[in-house]
Amino acid sequence: MPVARVVVDVMLKPEILDPQGQAVQRALPRLGFEGIADVRQGKRFELEVEGPVDEAALGRIHEMAETFLANTVIEDFTVKVEKAEESK
Amino acid sequence: MPVARVVVDVMLKPEILDPQGQAVQRALPRLGFEGIADVRQGKRFELEVEGPVDEAALGRIHEMAETFLANTVIEDFTVKVEKAEESK
């Protein structure tokens, strides 16, 4: 049965302060890495989906991201189909 | 000056147990979401890079990911250039 990988990326909304990202950004020059104007840190979910990733499946994943994977009060999310492959 | 966004995705290596991903996966059926064979959770870093993202800049970001953003003993990472835009 084909298994497809769908990636849900969850990032803080731009207007929300990102202390983790700022901590990383402040540390970079001390480690010798210049030229990074901003750093934002978020979560990446890789979902292995059984069966075809059709409109219905994507709709379900969208709903899953909205209700469970992201806190949509402070976070935005994107849903991307990465690839479909035969499961081993 | 052009600002480009480079994304560093950090995921646990496949052979490493992912308790967070498993917790999400176990919760999904209870929330009515079927058909998700596996869930892996990782980190996504969005870096705003000053100046052109040429070979040298990508090399630096690769080194930054290897030494600072990822723990390469248990994690893999990928580096992707997302887009270049005129900074506001």
Backbone of each chain as nested JSON, in Angstrom:
{
  "chains": [
    {"id": "A", "residues": [
      {"number": 1, "name": "MET", "atoms": {"N": [0.855, -1.176, 0.0], "CA": [0.0, 0.0, 0.0], "C": [0.908, 1.249, 0.0]}},
      {"number": 2, "name": "PRO", "atoms": {"N": [0.593, 2.245, -0.828], "CA": [1.447, 3.444, -0.894], "C": [1.399, 4.201, 0.442]}},
      {"number": 3, "name": "VAL", "atoms": {"N": [2.569, 4.681, 0.855], "CA": [2.633, 5.529, 2.062], "C": [3.21, 6.866, 1.623]}},
      {"number": 4, "name": "ALA", "atoms": {"N": [2.524, 7.921, 1.947], "CA": [3.019, 9.249, 1.547], "C": [3.464, 9.984, 2.786]}},
      {"number": 5, "name": "ARG", "atoms": {"N": [4.467, 10.856, 2.62], "CA": [4.899, 11.667, 3.754], "C": [4.338, 13.072, 3.59]}},
      {"number": 6, "name": "VAL", "atoms": {"N": [3.622, 13.501, 4.614], "CA": [3.101, 14.873, 4.637], "C": [3.811, 15.603, 5.764]}},
      {"number": 7, "name": "VAL", "atoms": {"N": [4.3, 16.8, 5.468], "CA": [5.039, 17.583, 6.474], "C": [4.18, 18.753, 6.934]}},
      {"number": 8, "name": "VAL", "atoms": {"N": [4.042, 18.873, 8.253], "CA": [3.335, 20.019, 8.834], "C": [4.382, 20.86, 9.57]}},
      {"number": 9, "name": "ASP", "atoms": {"N": [4.582, 22.071, 9.111], "CA": [5.513, 22.988, 9.774], "C": [4.711, 23.973, 10.614]}},
      {"number": 10, "name": "VAL", "atoms": {"N": [5.101, 24.096, 11.873], "CA": [4.389, 24.991, 12.805], "C": [5.369, 26.057, 13.285]}},
      {"number": 11, "name": "MET", "atoms": {"N": [5.068, 27.31, 12.988], "CA": [5.946, 28.415, 13.389], "C": [5.131, 29.456, 14.175]}},
      {"number": 12, "name": "LEU", "atoms": {"N": [5.804, 30.137, 15.094], "CA": [5.128, 31.228, 15.803], "C": [4.73, 32.301, 14.78]}},
      {"number": 13, "name": "LYS", "atoms": {"N": [3.588, 32.939, 14.999], "CA": [3.173, 34.038, 14.122], "C": [4.245, 35.134, 14.177]}},
      {"number": 14, "name": "PRO", "atoms": {"N": [4.447, 35.86, 13.075], "CA": [5.53, 36.859, 13.019], "C": [5.463, 37.879, 14.164]}},
      {"number": 15, "name": "GLU", "atoms": {"N": [4.238, 38.231, 14.569], "CA": [4.139, 39.288, 15.601], "C": [4.383, 38.748, 17.017]}},
      {"number": 16, "name": "ILE", "atoms": {"N": [4.541, 37.436, 17.136], "CA": [4.756, 36.848, 18.467], "C": [6.266, 36.77, 18.755]}},
      {"number": 17, "name": "LEU", "atoms": {"N": [6.67, 37.232, 19.916], "CA": [8.083, 37.185, 20.315], "C": [8.563, 35.731, 20.323]}},
      {"number": 18, "name": "ASP", "atoms": {"N": [9.776, 35.506, 19.794], "CA": [10.316, 34.135, 19.715], "C": [11.606, 34.064, 20.533]}},
      {"number": 19, "name": "PRO", "atoms": {"N": [11.5, 33.892, 21.857], "CA": [12.688, 33.899, 22.722], "C": [13.72, 32.845, 22.323]}},
      {"number": 20, "name": "GLN", "atoms": {"N": [13.234, 31.663, 21.888], "CA": [14.189, 30.606, 21.506], "C": [14.989, 31.057, 20.284]}},
      {"number": 21, "name": "GLY", "atoms": {"N": [14.28, 31.582, 19.305], "CA": [14.958, 32.05, 18.097], "C": [15.939, 33.165, 18.407]}},
      {"number": 22, "name": "GLN", "atoms": {"N": [15.536, 34.067, 19.306], "CA": [16.425, 35.186, 19.668], "C": [17.669, 34.674, 20.398]}},
      {"number": 23, "name": "ALA", "atoms": {"N": [17.483, 33.671, 21.25], "CA": [18.637, 33.117, 21.989], "C": [19.635, 32.532, 20.993]}},
      {"number": 24, "name": "VAL", "atoms": {"N": [19.111, 31.816, 19.999], "CA": [20.002, 31.23, 18.979], "C": [20.708, 32.357, 18.226]}},
      {"number": 25, "name": "GLN", "atoms": {"N": [19.94, 33.373, 17.836], "CA": [20.535, 34.453, 17.037], "C": [21.633, 35.182, 17.814]}},
      {"number": 26, "name": "ARG", "atoms": {"N": [21.39, 35.435, 19.103], "CA": [22.399, 36.155, 19.908], "C": [23.667, 35.322, 20.074]}},
      {"number": 27, "name": "ALA", "atoms": {"N": [23.504, 33.99, 20.082], "CA": [24.681, 33.134, 20.324], "C": [25.55, 33.01, 19.062]}},
      {"number": 28, "name": "LEU", "atoms": {"N": [24.95, 33.182, 17.903], "CA": [25.7, 32.902, 16.661], "C": [26.976, 33.728, 16.51]}},
      {"number": 29, "name": "PRO", "atoms": {"N": [26.923, 35.069, 16.716], "CA": [28.171, 35.837, 16.561], "C": [29.263, 35.347, 17.508]}},
      {"number": 30, "name": "ARG", "atoms": {"N": [28.871, 34.993, 18.714], "CA": [29.885, 34.516, 19.69], "C": [30.545, 33.233, 19.175]}},
      {"number": 31, "name": "LEU", "atoms": {"N": [29.786, 32.476, 18.337], "CA": [30.352, 31.224, 17.8], "C": [31.046, 31.481, 16.462]}},
      {"number": 32, "name": "GLY", "atoms": {"N": [31.109, 32.77, 16.091], "CA": [31.829, 33.112, 14.862], "C": [30.949, 33.12, 13.617]}},
      {"number": 33, "name": "PHE", "atoms": {"N": [29.63, 33.075, 13.786], "CA": [28.743, 33.076, 12.605], "C": [28.098, 34.449, 12.482]}},
      {"number": 34, "name": "GLU", "atoms": {"N": [28.561, 35.206, 11.497], "CA": [28.021, 36.551, 11.26], "C": [26.956, 36.507, 10.16]}},
      {"number": 35, "name": "GLY", "atoms": {"N": [26.25, 37.634, 9.968], "CA": [25.371, 37.79, 8.802], "C": [24.019, 37.118, 8.891]}},
      {"number": 36, "name": "ILE", "atoms": {"N": [23.612, 36.735, 10.098], "CA": [22.268, 36.146, 10.238], "C": [21.38, 37.204, 10.912]}},
      {"number": 37, "name": "ALA", "atoms": {"N": [20.493, 37.795, 10.129], "CA": [19.71, 38.931, 10.623], "C": [18.627, 38.498, 11.61]}},
      {"number": 38, "name": "ASP", "atoms": {"N": [18.078, 37.299, 11.433], "CA": [16.993, 36.868, 12.327], "C": [16.921, 35.342, 12.336]}},
      {"number": 39, "name": "VAL", "atoms": {"N": [16.491, 34.786, 13.464], "CA": [16.311, 33.328, 13.578], "C": [14.933, 33.076, 14.182]}},
      {"number": 40, "name": "ARG", "atoms": {"N": [14.148, 32.225, 13.544], "CA": [12.852, 31.815, 14.106], "C": [12.912, 30.299, 14.272]}},
      {"number": 41, "name": "GLN", "atoms": {"N": [12.438, 29.811, 15.43], "CA": [12.471, 28.359, 15.654], "C": [11.048, 27.846, 15.785]}},
      {"number": 42, "name": "GLY", "atoms": {"N": [10.761, 26.705, 15.116], "CA": [9.414, 26.133, 15.203], "C": [9.502, 24.621, 15.194]}},
      {"number": 43, "name": "LYS", "atoms": {"N": [8.338, 23.991, 14.948], "CA": [8.27, 22.525, 14.978], "C": [7.984, 21.98, 13.583]}},
      {"number": 44, "name": "ARG", "atoms": {"N": [8.545, 20.794, 13.331], "CA": [8.299, 20.114, 12.051], "C": [7.748, 18.735, 12.362]}},
      {"number": 45, "name": "PHE", "atoms": {"N": [6.58, 18.417, 11.799], "CA": [5.993, 17.08, 11.982], "C": [6.041, 16.362, 10.64]}},
      {"number": 46, "name": "GLU", "atoms": {"N": [6.59, 15.162, 10.642], "CA": [6.563, 14.335, 9.428], "C": [5.537, 13.228, 9.674]}},
      {"number": 47, "name": "LEU", "atoms": {"N": [4.482, 13.227, 8.879], "CA": [3.403, 12.24, 9.043], "C": [3.47, 11.228, 7.906]}},
      {"number": 48, "name": "GLU", "atoms": {"N": [3.538, 9.945, 8.252], "CA": [3.464, 8.901, 7.21], "C": [1.978, 8.546, 7.092]}},
      {"number": 49, "name": "VAL", "atoms": {"N": [1.405, 8.847, 5.908], "CA": [-0.036, 8.695, 5.708], "C": [-0.311, 7.407, 4.931]}},
      {"number": 50, "name": "GLU", "atoms": {"N": [-1.192, 6.55, 5.477], "CA": [-1.574, 5.316, 4.762], "C": [-2.548, 5.689, 3.646]}},
      {"number": 51, "name": "GLY", "atoms": {"N": [-2.318, 5.078, 2.469], "CA": [-3.26, 5.318, 1.381], "C": [-2.952, 6.621, 0.664]}},
      {"number": 52, "name": "PRO", "atoms": {"N": [-3.753, 6.909, -0.37], "CA": [-3.494, 8.095, -1.212], "C": [-3.741, 9.386, -0.445]}},
      {"number": 53, "name": "VAL", "atoms": {"N": [-2.924, 10.403, -0.733], "CA": [-3.125, 11.707, -0.093], "C": [-4.021, 12.537, -1.024]}},
      {"number": 54, "name": "ASP", "atoms": {"N": [-5.315, 12.26, -0.934], "CA": [-6.252, 12.988, -1.787], "C": [-6.803, 14.199, -1.026]}},
      {"number": 55, "name": "GLU", "atoms": {"N": [-7.775, 14.884, -1.613], "CA": [-8.33, 16.091, -0.992], "C": [-8.835, 15.797, 0.413]}},
      {"number": 56, "name": "ALA", "atoms": {"N": [-9.504, 14.632, 0.547], "CA": [-10.095, 14.299, 1.856], "C": [-8.998, 14.12, 2.909]}},
      {"number": 57, "name": "ALA", "atoms": {"N": [-7.937, 13.396, 2.537], "CA": [-6.843, 13.155, 3.495], "C": [-6.187, 14.485, 3.871]}},
      {"number": 58, "name": "LEU", "atoms": {"N": [-5.954, 15.334, 2.886], "CA": [-5.321, 16.63, 3.183], "C": [-6.222, 17.476, 4.068]}},
      {"number": 59, "name": "GLY", "atoms": {"N": [-7.531, 17.377, 3.818], "CA": [-8.474, 18.122, 4.662], "C": [-8.386, 17.658, 6.1]}},
      {"number": 60, "name": "ARG", "atoms": {"N": [-8.273, 16.329, 6.256], "CA": [-8.182, 15.763, 7.624], "C": [-6.901, 16.242, 8.305]}},
      {"number": 61, "name": "ILE", "atoms": {"N": [-5.793, 16.229, 7.547], "CA": [-4.507, 16.627, 8.129], "C": [-4.526, 18.112, 8.492]}},
      {"number": 62, "name": "HIS", "atoms": {"N": [-5.179, 18.893, 7.636], "CA": [-5.319, 20.326, 7.91], "C": [-6.06, 20.514, 9.23]}},
      {"number": 63, "name": "GLU", "atoms": {"N": [-7.138, 19.738, 9.399], "CA": [-7.946, 19.856, 10.623], "C": [-7.116, 19.396, 11.83]}},
      {"number": 64, "name": "MET", "atoms": {"N": [-6.345, 18.303, 11.646], "CA": [-5.473, 17.787, 12.7], "C": [-4.453, 18.847, 13.128]}},
      {"number": 65, "name": "ALA", "atoms": {"N": [-3.87, 19.527, 12.141], "CA": [-2.868, 20.566, 12.439], "C": [-3.53, 21.702, 13.204]}},
      {"number": 66, "name": "GLU", "atoms": {"N": [-4.732, 22.082, 12.748], "CA": [-5.429, 23.23, 13.338], "C": [-5.862, 22.947, 14.773]}},
      {"number": 67, "name": "THR", "atoms": {"N": [-6.306, 21.718, 15.029], "CA": [-6.872, 21.449, 16.36], "C": [-5.855, 20.85, 17.325]}},
      {"number": 68, "name": "PHE", "atoms": {"N": [-4.747, 20.304, 16.78], "CA": [-3.907, 19.497, 17.675], "C": [-2.42, 19.834, 17.585]}},
      {"number": 69, "name": "LEU", "atoms": {"N": [-1.913, 19.962, 16.36], "CA": [-0.46, 20.145, 16.209], "C": [-0.046, 21.602, 16.43]}},
      {"number": 70, "name": "ALA", "atoms": {"N": [-0.928, 22.534, 16.109], "CA": [-0.575, 23.955, 16.269], "C": [-1.546, 24.625, 17.238]}},
      {"number": 71, "name": "ASN", "atoms": {"N": [-1.031, 25.636, 17.921], "CA": [-1.913, 26.493, 18.739], "C": [-2.173, 27.733, 17.889]}},
      {"number": 72, "name": "THR", "atoms": {"N": [-3.275, 27.726, 17.178], "CA": [-3.488, 28.741, 16.14], "C": [-3.705, 30.147, 16.706]}},
      {"number": 73, "name": "VAL", "atoms": {"N": [-3.727, 30.264, 18.036], "CA": [-3.795, 31.616, 18.608], "C": [-2.44, 32.302, 18.4]}},
      {"number": 74, "name": "ILE", "atoms": {"N": [-1.356, 31.542, 18.537], "CA": [-0.018, 32.144, 18.432], "C": [0.824, 31.538, 17.321]}},
      {"number": 75, "name": "GLU", "atoms": {"N": [0.315, 30.493, 16.68], "CA": [1.132, 29.818, 15.665], "C": [0.428, 29.752, 14.314]}},
      {"number": 76, "name": "ASP", "atoms": {"N": [1.223, 29.764, 13.257], "CA": [0.742, 29.484, 11.901], "C": [1.268, 28.102, 11.519]}},
      {"number": 77, "name": "PHE", "atoms": {"N": [0.627, 27.45, 10.549], "CA": [1.157, 26.159, 10.097], "C": [1.004, 26.031, 8.583]}},
      {"number": 78, "name": "THR", "atoms": {"N": [1.853, 25.202, 7.998], "CA": [1.705, 24.885, 6.565], "C": [1.685, 23.362, 6.44]}},
      {"number": 79, "name": "VAL", "atoms": {"N": [0.976, 22.88, 5.41], "CA": [0.876, 21.432, 5.149], "C": [1.456, 21.178, 3.759]}},
      {"number": 80, "name": "LYS", "atoms": {"N": [2.465, 20.297, 3.671], "CA": [3.085, 20.018, 2.357], "C": [3.185, 18.502, 2.163]}},
      {"number": 81, "name": "VAL", "atoms": {"N": [2.814, 18.044, 0.946], "CA": [2.987, 16.611, 0.622], "C": [4.411, 16.454, 0.108]}},
      {"number": 82, "name": "GLU", "atoms": {"N": [5.187, 15.601, 0.76], "CA": [6.591, 15.486, 0.337], "C": [6.765, 14.409, -0.713]}},
      {"number": 83, "name": "LYS", "atoms": {"N": [6.372, 13.213, -0.465], "CA": [6.549, 12.193, -1.514], "C": [5.669, 10.994, -1.191]}},
      {"number": 84, "name": "ALA", "atoms": {"N": [5.426, 10.198, -2.238], "CA": [4.663, 8.943, -2.04], "C": [5.605, 7.811, -2.418]}},
      {"number": 85, "name": "GLU", "atoms": {"N": [5.676, 6.76, -1.593], "CA": [6.569, 5.624, -1.96], "C": [5.885, 4.331, -1.514]}},
      {"number": 86, "name": "GLU", "atoms": {"N": [6.256, 3.198, -2.141], "CA": [5.712, 1.909, -1.727], "C": [6.24, 1.601, -0.332]}},
      {"number": 87, "name": "SER", "atoms": {"N": [5.39, 1.195, 0.61], "CA": [5.909, 0.904, 1.96], "C": [6.683, -0.402, 1.893]}},
      {"number": 88, "name": "LYS", "atoms": {"N": [7.742, -0.5, 2.812], "CA": [8.595, -1.706, 2.735], "C": [7.81, -2.914, 3.161]}}
    ]},
    {"id": "B", "residues": [
      {"number": 1, "name": "MET", "atoms": {"N": [19.254, 45.92, 0.776], "CA": [20.13, 44.739, 0.657], "C": [19.217, 43.487, 0.643]}},
      {"number": 2, "name": "PRO", "atoms": {"N": [19.51, 42.526, -0.249], "CA": [18.661, 41.332, -0.329], "C": [18.789, 40.494, 0.941]}},
      {"number": 3, "name": "VAL", "atoms": {"N": [17.652, 40.007, 1.409], "CA": [17.645, 39.105, 2.569], "C": [17.052, 37.784, 2.09]}},
      {"number": 4, "name": "ALA", "atoms": {"N": [17.774, 36.706, 2.299], "CA": [17.258, 35.4, 1.861], "C": [16.886, 34.593, 3.087]}},
      {"number": 5, "name": "ARG", "atoms": {"N": [15.876, 33.727, 2.907], "CA": [15.501, 32.865, 4.032], "C": [16.041, 31.465, 3.771]}},
      {"number": 6, "name": "VAL", "atoms": {"N": [16.82, 30.986, 4.727], "CA": [17.339, 29.618, 4.647], "C": [16.688, 28.821, 5.769]}},
      {"number": 7, "name": "VAL", "atoms": {"N": [16.197, 27.635, 5.43], "CA": [15.512, 26.804, 6.43], "C": [16.389, 25.614, 6.783]}},
      {"number": 8, "name": "VAL", "atoms": {"N": [16.609, 25.421, 8.075], "CA": [17.345, 24.237, 8.559], "C": [16.339, 23.359, 9.303]}},
      {"number": 9, "name": "ASP", "atoms": {"N": [16.132, 22.173, 8.776], "CA": [15.225, 21.223, 9.44], "C": [16.069, 20.195, 10.185]}},
      {"number": 10, "name": "VAL", "atoms": {"N": [15.758, 20.002, 11.447], "CA": [16.516, 19.057, 12.293], "C": [15.562, 17.966, 12.767]}},
      {"number": 11, "name": "MET", "atoms": {"N": [15.843, 16.707, 12.38], "CA": [14.979, 15.585, 12.784], "C": [15.833, 14.523, 13.458]}},
      {"number": 12, "name": "LEU", "atoms": {"N": [15.228, 13.787, 14.386], "CA": [15.944, 12.658, 14.987], "C": [16.285, 11.651, 13.882]}},
      {"number": 13, "name": "LYS", "atoms": {"N": [17.425, 11.024, 14.0], "CA": [17.787, 9.972, 13.043], "C": [16.719, 8.87, 13.094]}},
      {"number": 14, "name": "PRO", "atoms": {"N": [16.442, 8.205, 11.956], "CA": [15.365, 7.207, 11.912], "C": [15.496, 6.127, 12.989]}},
      {"number": 15, "name": "GLU", "atoms": {"N": [16.739, 5.754, 13.31], "CA": [16.894, 4.64, 14.26], "C": [16.734, 5.087, 15.719]}},
      {"number": 16, "name": "ILE", "atoms": {"N": [16.584, 6.39, 15.932], "CA": [16.445, 6.904, 17.306], "C": [14.961, 6.969, 17.689]}},
      {"number": 17, "name": "LEU", "atoms": {"N": [14.621, 6.439, 18.839], "CA": [13.231, 6.467, 19.324], "C": [12.759, 7.92, 19.441]}},
      {"number": 18, "name": "ASP", "atoms": {"N": [11.516, 8.172, 19.003], "CA": [10.981, 9.538, 19.037], "C": [9.736, 9.559, 19.927]}},
      {"number": 19, "name": "PRO", "atoms": {"N": [9.924, 9.666, 21.26], "CA": [8.775, 9.613, 22.174], "C": [7.729, 10.674, 21.891]}},
      {"number": 20, "name": "GLN", "atoms": {"N": [8.189, 11.892, 21.511], "CA": [7.213, 12.961, 21.235], "C": [6.352, 12.581, 20.037]}},
      {"number": 21, "name": "GLY", "atoms": {"N": [7.003, 12.123, 18.994], "CA": [6.261, 11.731, 17.8], "C": [5.299, 10.599, 18.11]}},
      {"number": 22, "name": "GLN", "atoms": {"N": [5.749, 9.644, 18.915], "CA": [4.885, 8.503, 19.268], "C": [3.682, 8.975, 20.084]}},
      {"number": 23, "name": "ALA", "atoms": {"N": [3.909, 9.925, 20.99], "CA": [2.802, 10.424, 21.815], "C": [1.751, 11.067, 20.916]}},
      {"number": 24, "name": "VAL", "atoms": {"N": [2.218, 11.842, 19.933], "CA": [1.27, 12.482, 19.004], "C": [0.519, 11.388, 18.233]}},
      {"number": 25, "name": "GLN", "atoms": {"N": [1.281, 10.403, 17.749], "CA": [0.64, 9.376, 16.921], "C": [-0.408, 8.594, 17.717]}},
      {"number": 26, "name": "ARG", "atoms": {"N": [-0.11, 8.289, 18.967], "CA": [-1.064, 7.512, 19.791], "C": [-2.316, 8.333, 20.089]}},
      {"number": 27, "name": "ALA", "atoms": {"N": [-2.163, 9.653, 20.154], "CA": [-3.318, 10.492, 20.507], "C": [-4.262, 10.68, 19.313]}},
      {"number": 28, "name": "LEU", "atoms": {"N": [-3.735, 10.582, 18.105], "CA": [-4.548, 10.923, 16.931], "C": [-5.838, 10.095, 16.815]}},
      {"number": 29, "name": "PRO", "atoms": {"N": [-5.77, 8.749, 16.942], "CA": [-7.028, 7.996, 16.813], "C": [-8.059, 8.436, 17.848]}},
      {"number": 30, "name": "ARG", "atoms": {"N": [-7.597, 8.725, 19.053], "CA": [-8.558, 9.146, 20.104], "C": [-9.25, 10.447, 19.7]}},
      {"number": 31, "name": "LEU", "atoms": {"N": [-8.553, 11.247, 18.856], "CA": [-9.148, 12.526, 18.439], "C": [-9.91, 12.356, 17.126]}},
      {"number": 32, "name": "GLY", "atoms": {"N": [-10.006, 11.08, 16.674], "CA": [-10.79, 10.813, 15.471], "C": [-9.99, 10.867, 14.191]}},
      {"number": 33, "name": "PHE", "atoms": {"N": [-8.638, 10.92, 14.286], "CA": [-7.826, 10.988, 13.061], "C": [-7.2, 9.619, 12.821]}},
      {"number": 34, "name": "GLU", "atoms": {"N": [-7.707, 8.912, 11.827], "CA": [-7.177, 7.574, 11.487], "C": [-6.198, 7.686, 10.321]}},
      {"number": 35, "name": "GLY", "atoms": {"N": [-5.498, 6.579, 10.015], "CA": [-4.704, 6.496, 8.79], "C": [-3.343, 7.148, 8.838]}},
      {"number": 36, "name": "ILE", "atoms": {"N": [-2.848, 7.475, 10.043], "CA": [-1.498, 8.05, 10.138], "C": [-0.58, 6.959, 10.7]}},
      {"number": 37, "name": "ALA", "atoms": {"N": [0.263, 6.413, 9.835], "CA": [1.07, 5.245, 10.233], "C": [2.196, 5.635, 11.191]}},
      {"number": 38, "name": "ASP", "atoms": {"N": [2.746, 6.84, 11.052], "CA": [3.876, 7.225, 11.91], "C": [3.943, 8.746, 11.989]}},
      {"number": 39, "name": "VAL", "atoms": {"N": [4.447, 9.24, 13.115], "CA": [4.643, 10.688, 13.294], "C": [6.05, 10.904, 13.832]}},
      {"number": 40, "name": "ARG", "atoms": {"N": [6.801, 11.773, 13.185], "CA": [8.123, 12.154, 13.699], "C": [8.081, 13.659, 13.95]}},
      {"number": 41, "name": "GLN", "atoms": {"N": [8.617, 14.08, 15.109], "CA": [8.596, 15.523, 15.409], "C": [10.031, 16.029, 15.492]}},
      {"number": 42, "name": "GLY", "atoms": {"N": [10.278, 17.196, 14.872], "CA": [11.618, 17.772, 14.922], "C": [11.549, 19.282, 14.993]}},
      {"number": 43, "name": "LYS", "atoms": {"N": [12.706, 19.926, 14.711], "CA": [12.767, 21.387, 14.82], "C": [12.971, 22.012, 13.44]}},
      {"number": 44, "name": "ARG", "atoms": {"N": [12.402, 23.202, 13.279], "CA": [12.565, 23.953, 12.024], "C": [13.131, 25.318, 12.382]}},
      {"number": 45, "name": "PHE", "atoms": {"N": [14.278, 25.667, 11.783], "CA": [14.879, 26.989, 11.996], "C": [14.764, 27.782, 10.704]}},
      {"number": 46, "name": "GLU", "atoms": {"N": [14.208, 29.0, 10.797], "CA": [14.16, 29.892, 9.643], "C": [15.202, 30.983, 9.889]}},
      {"number": 47, "name": "LEU", "atoms": {"N": [16.223, 31.029, 9.046], "CA": [17.31, 32.0, 9.196], "C": [17.158, 33.069, 8.12]}},
      {"number": 48, "name": "GLU", "atoms": {"N": [17.112, 34.349, 8.526], "CA": [17.13, 35.439, 7.542], "C": [18.599, 35.808, 7.352]}},
      {"number": 49, "name": "VAL", "atoms": {"N": [19.096, 35.587, 6.132], "CA": [20.529, 35.756, 5.861], "C": [20.758, 37.077, 5.139]}},
      {"number": 50, "name": "GLU", "atoms": {"N": [21.674, 37.909, 5.679], "CA": [22.002, 39.178, 5.018], "C": [22.916, 38.888, 3.827]}},
      {"number": 51, "name": "GLY", "atoms": {"N": [22.616, 39.536, 2.706], "CA": [23.489, 39.373, 1.553], "C": [23.136, 38.101, 0.787]}},
      {"number": 52, "name": "PRO", "atoms": {"N": [23.897, 37.861, -0.31], "CA": [23.595, 36.73, -1.198], "C": [23.873, 35.389, -0.52]}},
      {"number": 53, "name": "VAL", "atoms": {"N": [23.031, 34.409, -0.822], "CA": [23.277, 33.064, -0.261], "C": [24.119, 32.302, -1.289]}},
      {"number": 54, "name": "ASP", "atoms": {"N": [25.407, 32.556, -1.241], "CA": [26.303, 31.881, -2.189], "C": [26.899, 30.64, -1.523]}},
      {"number": 55, "name": "GLU", "atoms": {"N": [27.819, 29.981, -2.2], "CA": [28.411, 28.743, -1.69], "C": [29.005, 28.961, -0.292]}},
      {"number": 56, "name": "ALA", "atoms": {"N": [29.688, 30.108, -0.137], "CA": [30.366, 30.385, 1.149], "C": [29.328, 30.495, 2.261]}},
      {"number": 57, "name": "ALA", "atoms": {"N": [28.241, 31.243, 1.988], "CA": [27.208, 31.433, 3.021], "C": [26.572, 30.093, 3.365]}},
      {"number": 58, "name": "LEU", "atoms": {"N": [26.272, 29.291, 2.35], "CA": [25.654, 27.976, 2.603], "C": [26.607, 27.079, 3.389]}},
      {"number": 59, "name": "GLY", "atoms": {"N": [27.905, 27.188, 3.063], "CA": [28.901, 26.408, 3.815], "C": [28.893, 26.788, 5.282]}},
      {"number": 60, "name": "ARG", "atoms": {"N": [28.788, 28.103, 5.52], "CA": [28.77, 28.589, 6.924], "C": [27.528, 28.084, 7.648]}},
      {"number": 61, "name": "ILE", "atoms": {"N": [26.39, 28.126, 6.944], "CA": [25.139, 27.704, 7.583], "C": [25.161, 26.195, 7.857]}},
      {"number": 62, "name": "HIS", "atoms": {"N": [25.769, 25.475, 6.919], "CA": [25.923, 24.023, 7.114], "C": [26.739, 23.749, 8.375]}},
      {"number": 63, "name": "GLU", "atoms": {"N": [27.833, 24.521, 8.527], "CA": [28.707, 24.35, 9.701], "C": [27.956, 24.731, 10.978]}},
      {"number": 64, "name": "MET", "atoms": {"N": [27.166, 25.822, 10.894], "CA": [26.359, 26.293, 12.031], "C": [25.367, 25.192, 12.445]}},
      {"number": 65, "name": "ALA", "atoms": {"N": [24.736, 24.571, 11.459], "CA": [23.748, 23.516, 11.754], "C": [24.449, 22.334, 12.418]}},
      {"number": 66, "name": "GLU", "atoms": {"N": [25.604, 21.993, 11.872], "CA": [26.341, 20.82, 12.352], "C": [26.858, 21.007, 13.78]}},
      {"number": 67, "name": "THR", "atoms": {"N": [27.314, 22.239, 14.074], "CA": [27.95, 22.441, 15.383], "C": [26.992, 22.983, 16.44]}},
      {"number": 68, "name": "PHE", "atoms": {"N": [25.847, 23.554, 15.966], "CA": [25.078, 24.314, 16.972], "C": [23.582, 23.996, 16.956]}},
      {"number": 69, "name": "LEU", "atoms": {"N": [23.014, 23.895, 15.743], "CA": [21.55, 23.727, 15.671], "C": [21.146, 22.255, 15.84]}},
      {"number": 70, "name": "ALA", "atoms": {"N": [22.018, 21.348, 15.413], "CA": [21.662, 19.919, 15.519], "C": [22.68, 19.189, 16.397]}},
      {"number": 71, "name": "ASN", "atoms": {"N": [22.207, 18.141, 17.057], "CA": [23.137, 17.248, 17.771], "C": [23.352, 16.057, 16.84]}},
      {"number": 72, "name": "THR", "atoms": {"N": [24.42, 16.09, 16.076], "CA": [24.579, 15.142, 14.963], "C": [24.817, 13.706, 15.445]}},
      {"number": 73, "name": "VAL", "atoms": {"N": [24.93, 13.521, 16.769], "CA": [25.018, 12.14, 17.266], "C": [23.653, 11.465, 17.084]}},
      {"number": 74, "name": "ILE", "atoms": {"N": [22.578, 12.205, 17.318], "CA": [21.237, 11.604, 17.26], "C": [20.339, 12.262, 16.227]}},
      {"number": 75, "name": "GLU", "atoms": {"N": [20.804, 13.372, 15.626], "CA": [19.922, 14.088, 14.697], "C": [20.562, 14.231, 13.312]}},
      {"number": 76, "name": "ASP", "atoms": {"N": [19.687, 14.268, 12.298], "CA": [20.089, 14.637, 10.934], "C": [19.533, 16.036, 10.663]}},
      {"number": 77, "name": "PHE", "atoms": {"N": [20.145, 16.739, 9.694], "CA": [19.577, 18.052, 9.348], "C": [19.646, 18.253, 7.834]}},
      {"number": 78, "name": "THR", "atoms": {"N": [18.762, 19.128, 7.331], "CA": [18.824, 19.524, 5.919], "C": [18.84, 21.049, 5.879]}},
      {"number": 79, "name": "VAL", "atoms": {"N": [19.48, 21.592, 4.843], "CA": [19.571, 23.05, 4.658], "C": [18.917, 23.381, 3.318]}},
      {"number": 80, "name": "LYS", "atoms": {"N": [17.912, 24.248, 3.315], "CA": [17.226, 24.614, 2.058], "C": [17.124, 26.13, 1.965]}},
      {"number": 81, "name": "VAL", "atoms": {"N": [17.399, 26.669, 0.771], "CA": [17.223, 28.105, 0.536], "C": [15.776, 28.295, 0.107]}},
      {"number": 82, "name": "GLU", "atoms": {"N": [15.024, 29.091, 0.841], "CA": [13.607, 29.236, 0.502], "C": [13.379, 30.367, -0.473]}},
      {"number": 83, "name": "LYS", "atoms": {"N": [13.785, 31.562, -0.158], "CA": [13.539, 32.628, -1.128], "C": [14.436, 33.805, -0.782]}},
      {"number": 84, "name": "ALA", "atoms": {"N": [14.627, 34.662, -1.799], "CA": [15.385, 35.907, -1.587], "C": [14.412, 37.039, -1.845]}},
      {"number": 85, "name": "GLU", "atoms": {"N": [14.386, 38.041, -0.934], "CA": [13.474, 39.178, -1.177], "C": [14.181, 40.447, -0.721]}},
      {"number": 86, "name": "GLU", "atoms": {"N": [13.78, 41.587, -1.301], "CA": [14.334, 42.869, -0.869], "C": [13.886, 43.103, 0.569]}},
      {"number": 87, "name": "SER", "atoms": {"N": [14.809, 43.429, 1.494], "CA": [14.361, 43.655, 2.885], "C": [13.563, 44.961, 2.905]}},
      {"number": 88, "name": "LYS", "atoms": {"N": [12.585, 45.032, 3.855], "CA": [11.655, 46.186, 3.882], "C": [12.39, 47.453, 4.296]}}
    ]}
  ]
}
